[in-house]
């Protein structure tokens, strides 16, 4: 009986943890449905057919409770809210290939290096039925004092089922972002002083015109960025861009 109560308690805890996540979104592609599950801060989980892609897993294994184990893990940068070894060690990575910049590879333990592939800015790779491209992410001005120097980290563009999905990583409104074309879904950061404010983010989004944009990674030293204000800045100029506001910080 005690064992039964313990099991029931664990199931209840698991359910409560799952409820802290925002509801997933589903986007139709020409080859199956793309499911987007916000996790926290800069972390999301994508599911498309049999592929499960974790982006910057962070926040501990509890946040991923009940989700399928990853087949790919994309890591954008070396900072602890992107490369988080506590979370990587706690989730099931047995079937996952890691895709990382060289600076991240240099910090991985040997057992993780064995399942990792380096992508440099401007390179891409064929995954299982989809494509992963690495693009620059960096702060302005582009010099050695930058919190995120050019070439160290990766933004990513995934091509799957005819859709192009962009993750900005930690960046400002760099030309490489502003010049993007044909982005269907964009995840754009806006946390000061590490990346950009809502005005920079909105200006860049208005330049590259994604069909859907998710503000994410919006907690900075001053708290949470004004994502409603970001949405207004974008839609006051272009009502065709759908700004989706999700709760990336359910405990706040």
C-alpha positions as a Markdown table, in Angstrom:
| # | Residue | x | y | z |
|---|---|---|---|---|
| 1 | Unk | 0.0 | 0.0 | 0.0 |
| 2 | Unk | 2.8 | 2.4 | 0.9 |
| 3 | Unk | 4.4 | 1.6 | -2.5 |
| 4 | Unk | 1.1 | 2.4 | -4.2 |
| 5 | Unk | 0.8 | 5.8 | -2.5 |
| 6 | Unk | 4.4 | 6.6 | -3.4 |
| 7 | Unk | 3.7 | 5.8 | -7.0 |
| 8 | Unk | 0.6 | 7.9 | -7.0 |
| 9 | Unk | 2.5 | 10.7 | -5.4 |
| 10 | Unk | 5.2 | 10.6 | -8.1 |
| 11 | Unk | 2.5 | 10.6 | -10.8 |
| 12 | Unk | 0.8 | 13.7 | -9.3 |
| 13 | Unk | 4.2 | 15.5 | -9.0 |
| 14 | Unk | 4.9 | 14.6 | -12.7 |
| 15 | Unk | 1.5 | 16.0 | -13.7 |
| 16 | Unk | 2.1 | 19.2 | -11.8 |
| 17 | Unk | 5.5 | 19.7 | -13.4 |
| 18 | Unk | 4.0 | 19.1 | -16.9 |
| 19 | Unk | 1.3 | 21.7 | -16.1 |
| 20 | Unk | 3.9 | 24.4 | -15.5 |
| 21 | Unk | 4.7 | 24.2 | -19.2 |
| 22 | Unk | 2.7 | 26.4 | -21.6 |
| 23 | Unk | 0.5 | 24.6 | -24.1 |
| 24 | Unk | 2.3 | 23.5 | -27.3 |
| 25 | Unk | 1.5 | 24.9 | -30.7 |
| 26 | Unk | 1.0 | 22.9 | -33.8 |
| 27 | Unk | 2.0 | 24.1 | -37.3 |
| 28 | Unk | 1.1 | 22.2 | -40.4 |
| 29 | Unk | 4.0 | 21.3 | -42.8 |
| 30 | Unk | 3.8 | 19.6 | -46.2 |
| 31 | Unk | 5.1 | 16.4 | -44.4 |
| 32 | Unk | 3.4 | 16.1 | -41.0 |
| 33 | Unk | 2.7 | 18.5 | -38.1 |
| 34 | Unk | 5.4 | 20.5 | -36.3 |
| 35 | Unk | 4.7 | 20.7 | -32.6 |
| 36 | Unk | 6.4 | 23.5 | -30.7 |
| 37 | Unk | 6.6 | 23.1 | -26.9 |
| 38 | Unk | 7.9 | 26.2 | -25.0 |
| 39 | Unk | 10.0 | 25.1 | -22.0 |
| 40 | Unk | 11.7 | 28.1 | -20.4 |
| 41 | Unk | 13.9 | 31.1 | -21.3 |
| 42 | Unk | 15.7 | 30.1 | -24.5 |
| 43 | Unk | 14.7 | 26.4 | -24.4 |
| 44 | Unk | 12.1 | 24.8 | -26.6 |
| 45 | Unk | 11.2 | 21.3 | -27.8 |
| 46 | Unk | 10.2 | 20.6 | -31.4 |
| 47 | Unk | 8.6 | 17.4 | -32.6 |
| 48 | Unk | 8.2 | 16.6 | -36.2 |
| 49 | Unk | 7.3 | 13.1 | -37.3 |
| 50 | Unk | 9.8 | 10.9 | -35.4 |
| 51 | Unk | 12.3 | 13.6 | -34.7 |
| 52 | Unk | 12.4 | 15.4 | -31.3 |
| 53 | Unk | 14.7 | 18.4 | -31.2 |
| 54 | Unk | 15.7 | 20.0 | -27.9 |
| 55 | Unk | 17.0 | 23.6 | -28.2 |
| 56 | Unk | 19.3 | 24.7 | -25.4 |
| 57 | Unk | 18.0 | 22.3 | -22.8 |
| 58 | Unk | 18.1 | 24.2 | -19.5 |
| 59 | Unk | 16.3 | 24.4 | -16.2 |
| 60 | Unk | 16.6 | 20.8 | -15.0 |
| 61 | Unk | 15.1 | 17.5 | -16.1 |
| 62 | Unk | 11.8 | 18.2 | -14.3 |
| 63 | Unk | 10.8 | 20.7 | -17.0 |
| 64 | Unk | 11.1 | 17.9 | -19.7 |
| 65 | Unk | 9.1 | 15.4 | -17.7 |
| 66 | Unk | 6.7 | 13.4 | -19.9 |
| 67 | Unk | 8.3 | 14.6 | -23.2 |
| 68 | Unk | 9.8 | 12.3 | -25.7 |
| 69 | Unk | 13.6 | 11.9 | -25.5 |
| 70 | Unk | 15.5 | 14.0 | -28.0 |
| 71 | Unk | 16.9 | 12.7 | -31.3 |
| 72 | Unk | 18.8 | 16.0 | -31.8 |
| 73 | Unk | 20.0 | 18.6 | -29.3 |
| 74 | Unk | 20.9 | 22.1 | -30.6 |
| 75 | Unk | 23.1 | 24.3 | -28.4 |
| 76 | Unk | 23.7 | 27.9 | -29.3 |
| 77 | Unk | 26.4 | 29.1 | -26.9 |
| 78 | Unk | 28.7 | 28.4 | -23.9 |
| 79 | Unk | 26.7 | 30.3 | -21.3 |
| 80 | Unk | 24.9 | 28.3 | -18.6 |
| 81 | Unk | 21.4 | 29.1 | -19.9 |
| 82 | Unk | 22.4 | 27.4 | -23.2 |
| 83 | Unk | 25.1 | 24.9 | -22.4 |
| 84 | Unk | 23.7 | 23.5 | -19.1 |
| 85 | Unk | 25.5 | 20.3 | -18.1 |
| 86 | Unk | 23.2 | 19.7 | -15.1 |
| 87 | Unk | 20.3 | 19.4 | -17.5 |
| 88 | Unk | 22.1 | 17.5 | -20.2 |
| 89 | Unk | 23.3 | 15.0 | -17.7 |
| 90 | Unk | 19.8 | 14.5 | -16.3 |
| 91 | Unk | 17.8 | 14.1 | -19.5 |
| 92 | Unk | 17.9 | 11.0 | -21.7 |
| 93 | Unk | 20.5 | 11.7 | -24.4 |
| 94 | Unk | 21.1 | 8.1 | -25.3 |
| 95 | Unk | 19.7 | 8.5 | -28.8 |
| 96 | Unk | 20.5 | 12.1 | -29.4 |
| 97 | Unk | 23.0 | 13.8 | -31.7 |
| 98 | Unk | 24.2 | 17.1 | -30.4 |
| 99 | Unk | 24.8 | 20.0 | -32.8 |
| 100 | Unk | 27.1 | 22.7 | -31.4 |
| 101 | Unk | 29.5 | 25.4 | -32.2 |
| 102 | Unk | 33.2 | 24.7 | -31.6 |
| 103 | Unk | 33.3 | 26.7 | -28.4 |
| 104 | Unk | 30.6 | 24.4 | -26.9 |
| 105 | Unk | 32.4 | 21.3 | -28.2 |
| 106 | Unk | 35.5 | 22.4 | -26.3 |
| 107 | Unk | 33.6 | 22.4 | -23.0 |
| 108 | Unk | 31.7 | 19.1 | -23.4 |
| 109 | Unk | 32.9 | 16.0 | -21.5 |
| 110 | Unk | 34.3 | 13.2 | -23.7 |
| 111 | Unk | 31.1 | 11.1 | -23.6 |
| 112 | Unk | 29.1 | 14.1 | -24.9 |
| 113 | Unk | 31.8 | 14.9 | -27.5 |
| 114 | Unk | 31.4 | 11.4 | -29.0 |
| 115 | Unk | 27.8 | 12.2 | -30.0 |
| 116 | Unk | 28.3 | 15.9 | -31.0 |
| 117 | Unk | 28.9 | 17.5 | -34.4 |
| 118 | Unk | 30.3 | 21.0 | -34.8 |
| 119 | Unk | 28.6 | 23.4 | -37.1 |
| 120 | Unk | 30.4 | 26.7 | -37.8 |
| 121 | Unk | 28.6 | 29.9 | -38.8 |
| 122 | Unk | 27.6 | 29.5 | -42.5 |
| 123 | Unk | 27.7 | 25.7 | -42.5 |
| 124 | Unk | 24.8 | 23.2 | -42.5 |
| 125 | Unk | 24.1 | 19.5 | -42.2 |
| 126 | Unk | 21.5 | 17.0 | -43.4 |
| 127 | Unk | 19.7 | 15.5 | -40.4 |
| 128 | Unk | 17.1 | 12.7 | -40.6 |
| 129 | Unk | 14.7 | 14.2 | -43.2 |
| 130 | Unk | 15.5 | 17.8 | -42.4 |
| 131 | Unk | 18.3 | 20.3 | -42.6 |
| 132 | Unk | 20.1 | 22.3 | -39.9 |
| 133 | Unk | 22.0 | 25.5 | -40.8 |
| 134 | Unk | 24.2 | 27.5 | -38.4 |
| 135 | Unk | 24.2 | 31.3 | -38.8 |
| 136 | Unk | 25.9 | 34.1 | -36.8 |
| 137 | Unk | 24.7 | 35.4 | -33.5 |
| 138 | Unk | 26.6 | 38.2 | -31.7 |
| 139 | Unk | 26.5 | 41.6 | -30.0 |
| 140 | Unk | 27.1 | 45.0 | -31.5 |
| 141 | Unk | 29.6 | 46.5 | -31.8 |
| 142 | Unk | 31.4 | 43.4 | -33.1 |
| 143 | Unk | 34.6 | 43.5 | -31.1 |
| 144 | Unk | 36.5 | 41.6 | -28.4 |
| 145 | Unk | 34.6 | 43.3 | -25.6 |
| 146 | Unk | 31.3 | 41.8 | -26.8 |
| 147 | Unk | 29.4 | 39.5 | -24.4 |
| 148 | Unk | 28.8 | 37.3 | -27.5 |
| 149 | Unk | 31.5 | 37.6 | -30.1 |
| 150 | Unk | 30.9 | 36.8 | -33.7 |
| 151 | Unk | 31.7 | 33.2 | -34.6 |
| 152 | Unk | 31.5 | 31.8 | -31.1 |
| 153 | Unk | 27.9 | 30.9 | -31.0 |
| 154 | Unk | 25.2 | 29.7 | -33.5 |
| 155 | Unk | 21.8 | 30.8 | -34.4 |
| 156 | Unk | 20.0 | 28.0 | -36.2 |
| 157 | Unk | 17.7 | 27.6 | -39.2 |
| 158 | Unk | 15.8 | 24.3 | -39.5 |
| 159 | Unk | 14.2 | 23.3 | -42.8 |
| 160 | Unk | 11.6 | 20.7 | -42.3 |
| 161 | Unk | 8.4 | 19.9 | -44.3 |
| 162 | Unk | 8.8 | 23.0 | -46.4 |
| 163 | Unk | 9.0 | 25.2 | -43.3 |
| 164 | Unk | 12.0 | 27.3 | -42.2 |
| 165 | Unk | 12.3 | 27.7 | -38.4 |
| 166 | Unk | 14.8 | 30.2 | -37.0 |
| 167 | Unk | 16.3 | 30.4 | -33.5 |
| 168 | Unk | 18.2 | 33.6 | -32.9 |
| 169 | Unk | 20.3 | 32.5 | -29.9 |
| 170 | Unk | 21.9 | 35.4 | -28.0 |
| 171 | Unk | 22.2 | 38.2 | -30.6 |
| 172 | Unk | 21.5 | 41.8 | -31.4 |
| 173 | Unk | 19.8 | 43.0 | -34.5 |
| 174 | Unk | 22.7 | 42.0 | -36.8 |
| 175 | Unk | 22.7 | 42.2 | -40.6 |
| 176 | Unk | 22.6 | 38.4 | -40.8 |
| 177 | Unk | 19.3 | 38.5 | -39.0 |
| 178 | Unk | 17.8 | 41.4 | -40.9 |
| 179 | Unk | 18.7 | 39.8 | -44.2 |
| 180 | Unk | 16.9 | 36.5 | -43.5 |
| 181 | Unk | 14.4 | 35.4 | -46.2 |
| 182 | Unk | 11.3 | 33.2 | -46.2 |
| 183 | Unk | 11.3 | 32.4 | -42.4 |
| 184 | Unk | 8.0 | 30.8 | -41.4 |
| 185 | Unk | 8.7 | 30.6 | -37.6 |
| 186 | Unk | 11.2 | 32.8 | -35.7 |
| 187 | Unk | 12.2 | 32.7 | -32.1 |
| 188 | Unk | 13.7 | 36.1 | -31.3 |
| 189 | Unk | 15.5 | 37.0 | -28.0 |
| 190 | Unk | 15.2 | 40.4 | -26.2 |
| 191 | Unk | 16.8 | 40.5 | -22.8 |
| 192 | Unk | 19.0 | 43.5 | -21.7 |
| 193 | Unk | 21.9 | 43.9 | -21.4 |
| 194 | Unk | 22.8 | 40.6 | -23.0 |
| 195 | Unk | 21.1 | 40.9 | -26.4 |
| 196 | Unk | 18.6 | 43.6 | -27.6 |
| 197 | Unk | 15.7 | 45.6 | -26.4 |
| 198 | Unk | 12.2 | 45.3 | -27.8 |
| 199 | Unk | 12.8 | 48.2 | -30.3 |
| 200 | Unk | 15.8 | 46.5 | -31.8 |
| 201 | Unk | 14.0 | 43.2 | -32.0 |
| 202 | Unk | 10.9 | 44.7 | -33.5 |
| 203 | Unk | 12.9 | 46.6 | -36.1 |
| 204 | Unk | 14.8 | 43.4 | -37.1 |
| 205 | Unk | 11.6 | 41.4 | -37.3 |
| 206 | Unk | 10.0 | 44.1 | -39.5 |
| 207 | Unk | 13.0 | 43.7 | -41.8 |
| 208 | Unk | 13.0 | 39.9 | -42.3 |
| 209 | Unk | 9.2 | 39.5 | -42.0 |
| 210 | Unk | 8.7 | 36.0 | -40.5 |
| 211 | Unk | 5.2 | 34.6 | -40.8 |
| 212 | Unk | 5.1 | 33.8 | -37.1 |
| 213 | Unk | 7.4 | 35.2 | -34.4 |
| 214 | Unk | 7.8 | 34.1 | -30.8 |
| 215 | Unk | 9.6 | 36.4 | -28.4 |
| 216 | Unk | 11.6 | 34.2 | -26.2 |
| 217 | Unk | 14.7 | 34.5 | -24.0 |
| 218 | Unk | 13.2 | 37.8 | -22.6 |
| 219 | Unk | 14.4 | 37.7 | -19.0 |
| 220 | Unk | 17.3 | 40.1 | -18.3 |
| 221 | Unk | 18.7 | 42.0 | -15.4 |
| 222 | Unk | 15.7 | 44.3 | -15.3 |
| 223 | Unk | 13.2 | 41.4 | -15.2 |
| 224 | Unk | 11.0 | 40.4 | -18.1 |
| 225 | Unk | 11.0 | 42.4 | -21.3 |
| 226 | Unk | 7.7 | 44.0 | -22.4 |
| 227 | Unk | 6.7 | 41.4 | -25.0 |
| 228 | Unk | 3.2 | 43.0 | -25.4 |
| 229 | Unk | 5.0 | 46.2 | -26.3 |
| 230 | Unk | 7.1 | 44.2 | -28.8 |
| 231 | Unk | 3.9 | 42.8 | -30.4 |
| 232 | Unk | 2.5 | 46.3 | -30.7 |
| 233 | Unk | 5.6 | 47.7 | -32.3 |
| 234 | Unk | 5.6 | 44.9 | -34.9 |
| 235 | Unk | 1.8 | 44.9 | -35.6 |
| 236 | Unk | 1.5 | 48.7 | -35.8 |
| 237 | Unk | 3.8 | 48.4 | -38.8 |
| 238 | Unk | 2.9 | 45.0 | -40.2 |
| 239 | Unk | -0.3 | 43.2 | -39.3 |
| 240 | Unk | 0.7 | 40.2 | -41.4 |
| 241 | Unk | 3.3 | 39.1 | -38.9 |
| 242 | Unk | 1.7 | 36.9 | -36.3 |
| 243 | Unk | 3.3 | 37.5 | -32.9 |
| 244 | Unk | 2.7 | 34.6 | -30.5 |
| 245 | Unk | 3.2 | 35.3 | -26.8 |
| 246 | Unk | 3.8 | 32.2 | -24.8 |
| 247 | Unk | 4.6 | 31.9 | -21.1 |
| 248 | Unk | 8.3 | 31.1 | -21.0 |
| 249 | Unk | 8.5 | 31.9 | -17.2 |
| 250 | Unk | 5.5 | 30.3 | -15.5 |
| 251 | Unk | 6.9 | 30.8 | -12.0 |
| 252 | Unk | 7.2 | 34.6 | -12.5 |
